[in-house]
Amino acid sequence: MARALTEGELLARAQAGDADAYAALVRAHQDIAFRTALLITQNAADAEEAAQDGFVKAWRALSRFREGAPLRPWLLTIVANEARNRRRSAGRRAALALRVAESDPVGASAEAEALQHQSRGALLDAIARLKTDDRLVLGCRYLLELSEAETAAALGVPAGTVKSRTSRALERLRGEVEA
């Protein structure tokens, strides 16, 4: 019985030109790449294209990937740059649309589910009213559950900036929720 290859092994094979190994890496990171791009573009079609373009550019740049460096932040940086470029060129200001996995807690009543859905909607509406930088940092940290380092890489800012932006964005979000 064959064992599954580690990310490092897949990466080494992909760097050697194995397209199937790279396809496996893409499958492992496509959801987070799409959600990252969606936070930036605020448009599902643009996010899909940005993620695809980012993966194509990453494939072409694999020879320049630093050995031993984590793959996910590197990929997300490329995808985030593609998304920012797409947003700038398109000039779109569509409403924030996030793919949120619907949870179905066992034994939850219809009333509790409706209340949870309403609360989640109110929170997303409050986030949508924030400035772009605030939405991005909160989306990366809390909706995508990226670490500070991954958020910094995805947004192209220093880790200290992520900390300060997160703190200020949370304060503004509290004000939006209370309003």
ChimeraX attribute file (.defattr): number of C-alpha atoms within 10 A of each C-alpha:
attribute: neighborCount
match mode: 1-to-1
recipient: residues
	/A:1	3
	/A:2	4
	/A:3	5
	/A:4	8
	/A:5	11
	/A:6	10
	/A:7	16
	/A:8	15
	/A:9	12
	/A:10	20
	/A:11	21
	/A:12	16
	/A:13	15
	/A:14	20
	/A:15	19
	/A:16	12
	/A:17	14
	/A:18	13
	/A:19	14
	/A:20	12
	/A:21	19
	/A:22	22
	/A:23	15
	/A:24	16
	/A:25	20
	/A:26	19
	/A:27	9
	/A:28	13
	/A:29	17
	/A:30	18
	/A:31	15
	/A:32	19
	/A:33	28
	/A:34	26
	/A:35	24
	/A:36	30
	/A:37	30
	/A:38	26
	/A:39	26
	/A:40	28
	/A:41	30
	/A:42	23
	/A:43	20
	/A:44	19
	/A:45	12
	/A:46	21
	/A:47	27
	/A:48	20
	/A:49	17
	/A:50	29
	/A:51	31
	/A:52	18
	/A:53	16
	/A:54	24
	/A:55	24
	/A:56	14
	/A:57	15
	/A:58	21
	/A:59	19
	/A:60	11
	/A:61	11
	/A:62	16
	/A:63	13
	/A:64	9
	/A:65	16
	/A:66	10
	/A:67	11
	/A:68	7
	/A:69	10
	/A:70	13
	/A:71	16
	/A:72	16
	/A:73	19
	/A:74	17
	/A:75	25
	/A:76	28
	/A:77	22
	/A:78	24
	/A:79	30
	/A:80	28
	/A:81	20
	/A:82	25
	/A:83	29
	/A:84	19
	/A:85	15
	/A:86	19
	/A:87	20
	/A:88	11
	/A:89	9
	/A:90	11
	/A:91	10
	/A:92	13
	/A:93	10
	/A:94	10
	/A:95	12
	/A:96	19
	/A:97	15
	/A:98	17
	/A:99	11
	/A:100	10
	/A:101	6
	/A:102	7
	/A:103	7
	/A:104	8
	/A:105	9
	/A:106	6
	/A:107	7
	/A:108	9
	/A:109	10
	/A:110	9
	/A:111	9
	/A:112	12
	/A:113	14
	/A:114	11
	/A:115	12
	/A:116	12
	/A:117	13
	/A:118	12
	/A:119	12
	/A:120	13
	/A:121	12
	/A:122	14
	/A:123	15
	/A:124	17
	/A:125	15
	/A:126	19
	/A:127	24
	/A:128	18
	/A:129	15
	/A:130	16
	/A:131	11
	/A:132	15
	/A:133	14
	/A:134	20
	/A:135	23
	/A:136	23
	/A:137	28
	/A:138	25
	/A:139	23
	/A:140	25
	/A:141	20
	/A:142	11
	/A:143	16
	/A:144	18
	/A:145	13
	/A:146	19
	/A:147	15
	/A:148	19
	/A:149	17
	/A:150	21
	/A:151	27
	/A:152	22
	/A:153	21
	/A:154	26
	/A:155	23
	/A:156	16
	/A:157	12
	/A:158	13
	/A:159	17
	/A:160	12
	/A:161	14
	/A:162	24
	/A:163	17
	/A:164	12
	/A:165	17
	/A:166	23
	/A:167	15
	/A:168	13
	/A:169	21
	/A:170	17
	/A:171	11
	/A:172	18
	/A:173	21
	/A:174	14
	/A:175	11
	/A:176	17
	/A:177	13
	/A:178	8
	/A:179	7
